[in-house]
Amino acid sequence: MKTRDLAYVALFAAVIAALGTLPAITVGPVPITAQTLGVMLAGSVLGARRGFLAVLLFLVLVAVGLPLLASGAGGLAPFAGPTAGYLVSWPVAAFVIGWLTERSWDRYDVLRGTLFNVVGGIVVVYAIGVPVLKAVTGVEWGPAFWTGAAPFVLGDLFKAVVAAAIADVVRRSYPVIDRPRRTAGSR
């Protein structure tokens, strides 16, 4: 990994941490935060590998005790509570968003980027977060969905559009993701 790549990874881990300074809104066992915007941006701007690593670095810093989550939490406790599935899903979400972005790099626009952010940043996060919330809290599927997904949908859709718009501007002005290379056999 090049020094530039390490700098991007560290920068986006810091972006996610900075978004944690915005106060969390408590709506149940899982708070509404701006940090998922950072996860979407990491995947959209950095691509799959670097986006995954940026979010993973952020989570490692949280795990060692830095209070970087929007709730002010740090340490291992958030990884054992109702938010565990959501936190664990973040690197996967960044990877999926980045992978989809890299595959359509030449055709990337805000609409495509929003779709990628919805798939990675909403579907993946909820698909991992809600079942873990259900398992940790012992509630049925209905309450798990209504407390672990429903309150977040509109805000997450907004974040998906914002992240796609920012990524589109970055792509056109200062592309961080390398243009896909053609292999000798492809045309």
Backbone bond lengths (Angstrom), bond angles and torsions (degrees), N, CA, C in turn:
res aa  C-N    CA-C-N  psi(-1)  N-CA   C-N-CA  omega(-1)  CA-C   N-CA-C  phi
1 M - - - 1.449 - - 1.524 107.99 -
2 K 1.294 116.00 134.88 1.459 121.69 -178.75 1.532 110.81 -78.14
3 T 1.320 114.32 161.17 1.464 120.24 178.17 1.524 110.55 -59.46
4 R 1.315 116.56 -39.10 1.470 121.14 178.91 1.528 110.22 -60.06
5 D 1.333 116.90 -42.51 1.466 120.89 179.04 1.526 111.12 -62.77
6 L 1.325 116.28 -42.51 1.469 120.20 177.79 1.525 111.10 -61.92
7 A 1.325 115.84 -38.76 1.466 119.81 178.62 1.527 110.94 -64.91
8 Y 1.333 117.09 -41.39 1.470 120.24 177.63 1.526 111.36 -63.59
9 V 1.318 116.52 -43.03 1.463 120.97 179.52 1.526 109.78 -60.82
10 A 1.321 116.73 -47.67 1.466 120.91 179.59 1.527 111.39 -64.20
11 L 1.322 116.60 -40.44 1.462 121.17 179.80 1.523 111.31 -60.75
12 F 1.327 116.65 -45.51 1.464 118.15 -177.50 1.521 112.31 -75.80
13 A 1.317 118.49 -27.73 1.467 119.78 170.89 1.531 108.45 -62.50
14 A 1.329 116.42 -40.02 1.468 121.03 177.81 1.529 111.49 -67.38
15 V 1.334 117.38 -36.55 1.477 120.73 177.44 1.530 109.61 -61.93
16 I 1.329 116.42 -45.16 1.468 119.71 179.10 1.529 110.24 -62.73
17 A 1.326 116.54 -40.91 1.467 120.42 177.40 1.526 110.80 -63.71
18 A 1.335 116.85 -42.93 1.467 120.42 179.87 1.525 111.07 -63.32
19 L 1.325 117.32 -37.60 1.463 119.88 177.36 1.530 111.60 -66.04
20 G 1.324 116.19 -20.31 1.460 120.75 175.62 1.513 113.29 -73.00
21 T 1.324 117.44 -12.97 1.464 119.34 177.44 1.527 111.82 -75.93
22 L 1.336 115.87 -17.73 1.464 118.58 173.35 1.521 107.47 -72.81
23 P 1.308 117.89 133.27 1.470 119.79 -173.84 1.527 112.27 -61.13
24 A 1.318 115.58 140.26 1.462 121.90 175.19 1.518 108.93 -76.05
25 I 1.318 115.35 147.61 1.462 121.11 175.88 1.524 107.01 -106.62
26 T 1.296 116.60 116.63 1.452 121.10 -177.44 1.525 109.51 -82.75
27 V 1.337 115.26 120.02 1.464 120.69 178.99 1.524 111.09 -125.19
28 G 1.291 116.96 6.85 1.466 122.71 -176.86 1.510 108.18 158.09
29 P 1.311 116.58 -148.89 1.460 118.92 -177.83 1.525 113.79 -71.39
30 V 1.326 117.00 -18.43 1.462 121.84 -179.59 1.528 107.82 -120.68
31 P 1.343 118.45 122.64 1.468 120.09 -177.93 1.531 112.49 -81.11
32 I 1.316 115.31 157.28 1.465 121.64 172.35 1.530 106.28 -85.48
33 T 1.335 116.43 125.66 1.463 120.75 179.87 1.517 110.11 -133.45
34 A 1.317 115.69 165.65 1.466 121.58 175.93 1.526 111.21 -87.62
35 Q 1.318 117.28 -5.16 1.466 119.68 -173.59 1.518 113.59 -67.40
36 T 1.315 118.02 -24.50 1.466 118.55 176.07 1.524 111.16 -67.20
37 L 1.317 117.48 -24.94 1.468 120.20 172.63 1.526 109.35 -61.96
38 G 1.314 117.42 -41.53 1.460 121.26 177.93 1.518 112.34 -63.78
39 V 1.330 116.42 -37.32 1.464 120.84 177.43 1.528 109.61 -63.52
40 M 1.335 116.11 -45.76 1.464 120.41 178.59 1.524 111.26 -62.98
41 L 1.311 116.47 -41.86 1.473 120.12 178.50 1.526 111.63 -64.24
42 A 1.325 117.11 -40.52 1.463 120.02 179.97 1.520 110.93 -58.25
43 G 1.326 116.88 -46.74 1.459 120.00 178.69 1.509 112.84 -68.40
44 S 1.331 116.66 -42.84 1.471 121.39 -176.38 1.517 113.16 -68.43
45 V 1.309 117.22 -37.17 1.465 121.01 -174.91 1.530 111.72 -93.01
46 L 1.325 117.06 -40.21 1.468 120.26 -173.85 1.519 114.42 -92.71
47 G 1.314 117.81 -20.90 1.449 120.24 -174.88 1.516 111.02 92.64
48 A 1.324 115.80 -178.44 1.459 121.77 -171.43 1.523 113.37 -64.79
49 R 1.312 117.99 -56.53 1.459 121.04 -173.07 1.526 112.23 -66.73
50 R 1.326 116.39 -51.83 1.466 119.31 -177.52 1.524 111.58 -69.92
51 G 1.341 117.61 -35.01 1.460 120.33 176.57 1.514 111.40 -63.04
52 F 1.344 115.72 -45.05 1.466 121.20 176.48 1.524 110.45 -57.79
53 L 1.332 116.66 -47.74 1.466 120.90 -177.90 1.527 112.38 -65.36
54 A 1.332 117.43 -36.71 1.467 120.53 178.83 1.521 110.88 -62.86
55 V 1.337 116.34 -44.89 1.461 119.89 -179.47 1.529 109.91 -70.76
56 L 1.317 117.11 -38.42 1.462 120.42 177.14 1.530 110.94 -61.91
57 L 1.328 117.31 -43.18 1.470 120.96 176.85 1.524 110.27 -59.08
58 F 1.316 117.31 -44.88 1.462 120.98 177.97 1.529 110.44 -57.48
59 L 1.344 116.93 -46.55 1.467 120.42 -178.45 1.525 112.01 -67.05
60 V 1.314 118.16 -33.84 1.465 121.25 175.69 1.533 109.49 -63.69
61 L 1.321 116.31 -42.49 1.467 119.91 178.40 1.529 111.13 -63.21
62 V 1.331 116.45 -37.84 1.466 119.90 175.70 1.525 109.59 -65.66
63 A 1.325 116.91 -45.32 1.468 121.20 -177.04 1.528 112.65 -62.07
64 V 1.340 117.44 -33.10 1.469 118.71 179.53 1.521 112.09 -80.08
65 G 1.317 116.90 -1.60 1.454 119.25 171.35 1.510 117.21 117.27
66 L 1.327 118.40 -4.22 1.466 118.75 178.49 1.533 109.40 -69.42
67 P 1.318 118.00 131.90 1.474 121.03 -176.92 1.532 111.26 -81.46
68 L 1.321 116.97 67.68 1.460 121.96 -173.07 1.518 114.10 -96.16
69 L 1.315 118.03 -10.76 1.459 119.32 178.48 1.524 109.70 -74.35
70 A 1.313 115.96 154.11 1.472 120.27 -176.03 1.519 111.94 -59.15
71 S 1.309 117.39 -26.25 1.459 120.48 178.29 1.530 111.69 -78.67
72 G 1.342 116.68 -5.31 1.455 121.42 -176.83 1.516 112.57 85.74
73 A 1.324 116.09 6.95 1.461 120.32 -177.95 1.521 111.31 -84.85
74 G 1.287 114.53 154.73 1.446 123.61 173.50 1.512 108.36 -156.25
75 G 1.307 117.40 172.57 1.454 120.89 -177.95 1.516 110.79 93.20
76 L 1.322 116.07 -166.07 1.462 120.73 -175.87 1.523 113.83 -87.48
77 A 1.333 118.05 -16.53 1.469 120.88 -176.85 1.531 113.40 -56.10
78 P 1.341 120.38 -43.23 1.470 118.67 179.49 1.532 113.28 -62.31
79 F 1.344 117.18 -21.74 1.458 121.33 -179.75 1.530 112.07 -85.67
80 A 1.325 117.01 -0.53 1.455 121.32 178.25 1.523 111.69 -119.87
81 G 1.324 117.82 -0.46 1.449 121.56 -177.40 1.515 112.69 -105.51
82 P 1.314 116.79 -163.96 1.464 121.94 -177.50 1.533 114.04 -61.87
83 T 1.326 117.13 -23.46 1.466 119.92 -178.51 1.532 113.10 -88.21
84 A 1.318 117.84 -3.08 1.473 122.22 -173.68 1.521 112.74 -54.52
85 G 1.312 117.28 -47.81 1.466 120.25 -178.01 1.512 112.76 -63.49
86 Y 1.313 116.19 -36.78 1.464 119.52 179.69 1.525 109.77 -67.47
87 L 1.331 116.58 -44.68 1.467 120.18 179.60 1.525 111.38 -62.15
88 V 1.310 116.42 -45.14 1.461 120.71 -179.73 1.529 110.92 -65.08
89 S 1.311 117.01 -30.36 1.472 120.79 -178.84 1.529 112.76 -73.84
90 W 1.307 117.96 -21.68 1.469 119.78 -174.55 1.520 114.33 -58.58
91 P 1.339 120.42 -47.74 1.471 117.92 178.41 1.530 112.19 -63.67
92 V 1.330 116.10 -36.72 1.464 120.17 178.28 1.533 109.39 -63.99
93 A 1.321 116.48 -43.30 1.463 121.19 178.96 1.525 111.02 -60.78
94 A 1.326 117.08 -46.29 1.468 120.41 179.04 1.523 110.45 -61.21
95 F 1.331 116.72 -40.46 1.469 120.49 178.52 1.523 111.06 -62.79
96 V 1.327 118.05 -47.50 1.468 121.89 -179.05 1.528 110.35 -62.11
97 I 1.312 117.13 -46.18 1.472 120.76 178.47 1.523 110.03 -59.94
98 G 1.315 116.43 -47.06 1.461 120.66 -179.64 1.514 112.75 -63.60
99 W 1.325 116.69 -40.54 1.463 121.22 179.81 1.530 110.01 -63.24
100 L 1.332 116.45 -46.33 1.469 120.05 178.49 1.526 110.95 -63.80
101 T 1.319 116.92 -40.07 1.466 121.64 179.13 1.524 110.67 -63.11
102 E 1.311 116.69 -45.78 1.468 120.19 -179.97 1.520 111.38 -61.79
103 R 1.325 117.66 -36.21 1.463 121.33 -177.52 1.526 112.64 -70.39
104 S 1.297 117.91 -23.00 1.471 119.44 179.66 1.528 110.77 -122.87
105 W 1.313 116.32 33.71 1.457 121.99 -174.73 1.526 112.72 -54.11
106 D 1.317 118.06 -44.64 1.466 120.67 -177.83 1.521 113.00 -72.07
107 R 1.321 117.67 -19.31 1.468 121.58 -178.89 1.528 112.33 -110.78
108 Y 1.315 117.60 8.51 1.466 121.68 -174.56 1.526 110.51 -62.65
109 D 1.318 115.76 133.64 1.462 122.59 172.73 1.528 107.35 -148.99
110 V 1.309 116.71 -179.84 1.471 120.31 -175.42 1.526 111.37 -63.25
111 L 1.316 117.55 -39.34 1.465 119.94 -179.36 1.527 111.22 -64.53
112 R 1.336 116.92 -48.38 1.469 120.81 177.20 1.530 110.70 -61.57
113 G 1.323 115.75 -45.01 1.461 119.97 -179.90 1.517 112.10 -60.74
114 T 1.323 116.63 -39.56 1.470 120.24 177.27 1.523 110.19 -62.73
115 L 1.329 116.31 -43.79 1.462 120.18 177.92 1.529 110.96 -60.24
116 F 1.333 117.31 -43.87 1.470 120.92 179.31 1.528 111.09 -63.60
117 N 1.331 116.17 -39.95 1.467 120.41 178.77 1.526 111.34 -67.57
118 V 1.321 116.47 -34.50 1.471 119.65 176.93 1.526 109.70 -67.01
119 V 1.332 116.66 -46.14 1.465 120.03 -179.38 1.527 110.29 -62.76
120 G 1.335 117.28 -52.39 1.459 120.24 -176.85 1.509 114.04 -79.90
121 G 1.325 116.08 -46.32 1.455 120.62 -171.42 1.506 115.38 -85.61
122 I 1.329 117.43 -13.39 1.465 119.83 178.08 1.532 109.65 -118.39
123 V 1.325 117.44 -59.25 1.469 120.37 -176.24 1.529 110.87 -60.91
124 V 1.330 117.80 -50.02 1.469 120.39 -178.88 1.532 110.72 -63.45
125 V 1.317 116.50 -45.05 1.474 119.72 -178.27 1.524 110.94 -62.71
126 Y 1.324 117.73 -45.15 1.464 119.88 179.96 1.525 111.15 -69.82
127 A 1.340 117.35 -36.30 1.468 120.80 -178.65 1.526 111.89 -64.38
128 I 1.305 117.40 -28.73 1.466 120.95 176.88 1.531 110.50 -95.07
129 G 1.318 117.29 -41.59 1.452 121.84 -174.33 1.519 115.02 -68.14
130 V 1.329 117.25 -44.69 1.471 120.22 -176.06 1.530 112.13 -66.37
131 P 1.342 119.99 -46.05 1.473 117.90 177.53 1.534 113.50 -62.04
132 V 1.323 117.49 -36.87 1.466 119.34 177.89 1.527 109.50 -68.70
133 L 1.312 117.77 -41.07 1.468 121.05 175.40 1.526 110.12 -57.11
134 K 1.330 117.08 -45.60 1.464 122.09 178.25 1.525 110.78 -59.38
135 A 1.324 116.55 -46.13 1.461 120.93 -177.87 1.529 111.85 -66.25
136 V 1.325 116.98 -41.81 1.467 120.70 -176.66 1.528 111.54 -71.85
137 T 1.332 116.32 -41.75 1.468 119.59 -175.82 1.517 113.00 -88.93
138 G 1.337 117.56 -18.69 1.454 120.52 179.51 1.517 114.66 76.90
139 V 1.328 117.94 15.55 1.464 120.71 179.00 1.525 109.90 -85.49
140 E 1.313 116.35 167.67 1.465 122.26 176.53 1.529 109.86 -76.75
141 W 1.343 115.91 171.45 1.461 120.53 -177.93 1.527 112.76 -60.70
142 G 1.303 118.51 -41.33 1.472 121.34 -178.71 1.526 112.31 -58.33
143 P 1.329 117.44 -57.63 1.462 118.89 177.87 1.536 113.24 -60.88
144 A 1.335 116.96 -34.55 1.469 119.33 178.08 1.524 109.97 -62.85
145 F 1.325 116.82 -42.59 1.466 120.27 178.36 1.530 110.64 -66.88
146 W 1.324 117.33 -45.63 1.461 120.20 -175.54 1.522 113.58 -69.91
147 T 1.323 117.82 -24.47 1.463 119.64 176.60 1.518 112.80 -101.53
148 G 1.350 117.62 -20.19 1.456 120.75 -174.76 1.505 116.03 -108.70
149 A 1.343 117.64 -6.88 1.461 119.65 179.64 1.531 112.24 -137.04
150 A 1.317 117.24 -51.46 1.466 121.31 -173.05 1.538 114.70 -53.57
151 P 1.339 119.39 -43.91 1.465 118.28 -177.97 1.533 113.96 -67.03
152 F 1.320 117.28 -14.34 1.460 121.35 -172.39 1.528 114.27 -100.82
153 V 1.323 117.56 -14.85 1.464 121.04 -169.27 1.525 112.35 -57.70
154 L 1.314 118.61 -53.34 1.475 119.95 -177.08 1.524 112.22 -61.74
155 G 1.303 117.26 -45.34 1.461 120.91 178.47 1.516 111.95 -63.16
156 D 1.334 116.80 -40.21 1.459 120.13 179.14 1.527 111.48 -68.72
157 L 1.319 117.89 -35.46 1.469 120.17 174.89 1.527 110.48 -62.98
158 F 1.320 116.27 -42.19 1.465 120.39 176.70 1.525 110.65 -60.72
159 K 1.343 116.67 -46.11 1.468 120.96 178.89 1.527 111.01 -62.28
160 A 1.328 117.67 -36.03 1.467 121.20 179.23 1.525 110.99 -62.85
161 V 1.327 116.75 -41.09 1.468 120.96 178.59 1.529 110.29 -68.83
162 V 1.317 117.44 -44.82 1.468 121.57 179.97 1.527 110.38 -61.17
163 A 1.323 117.45 -46.79 1.469 120.66 179.94 1.527 110.77 -62.49
164 A 1.322 117.47 -40.57 1.467 120.75 179.22 1.529 110.97 -65.37
165 A 1.324 116.82 -40.84 1.465 120.07 179.52 1.530 110.67 -65.19
166 I 1.317 117.14 -43.51 1.465 120.58 178.27 1.524 110.18 -64.26
167 A 1.336 116.92 -44.83 1.464 120.74 -179.53 1.529 111.42 -62.42
168 D 1.320 116.87 -36.87 1.472 120.16 179.32 1.525 110.63 -65.57
169 V 1.319 117.20 -42.04 1.466 120.63 177.56 1.529 110.61 -64.93
170 V 1.324 116.56 -43.99 1.463 120.34 178.81 1.526 110.02 -62.70
171 R 1.318 117.04 -42.69 1.464 121.30 -179.63 1.524 111.53 -58.64
172 R 1.320 116.28 -41.28 1.468 119.86 -178.07 1.525 113.08 -78.78
173 S 1.329 117.51 -32.04 1.458 119.37 -174.30 1.531 113.94 -98.35
174 Y 1.312 116.87 -36.05 1.460 120.81 -177.76 1.523 108.12 -149.54
175 P 1.329 116.84 75.93 1.470 118.58 -174.80 1.527 112.02 -65.36
176 V 1.315 115.14 125.02 1.448 121.81 179.73 1.527 109.98 -92.92
177 I 1.321 116.48 -36.67 1.459 121.35 178.14 1.520 107.53 -77.67
178 D 1.330 115.94 131.12 1.457 119.98 177.80 1.522 109.76 -69.68
179 R 1.312 114.59 143.88 1.457 120.38 177.64 1.531 108.24 -62.02
180 P 1.340 117.28 133.96 1.467 118.51 -179.52 1.525 111.26 -57.99
181 R 1.328 114.51 138.12 1.461 120.42 179.93 1.516 109.81 -91.15
182 R 1.311 115.46 140.51 1.472 119.55 176.07 1.511 108.96 -86.01
183 T 1.285 115.24 140.82 1.459 119.33 176.44 1.522 108.78 -86.29
184 A 1.296 117.24 166.39 1.464 121.88 -176.90 1.522 111.65 -60.26
185 G 1.333 118.75 -32.62 1.451 121.69 -176.94 1.522 114.51 -86.61
186 S 1.326 119.51 -11.25 1.469 120.73 -176.78 1.524 110.87 -100.96
187 R 1.304 113.92 152.56 1.474 119.85 178.92 1.487 110.81 -130.64
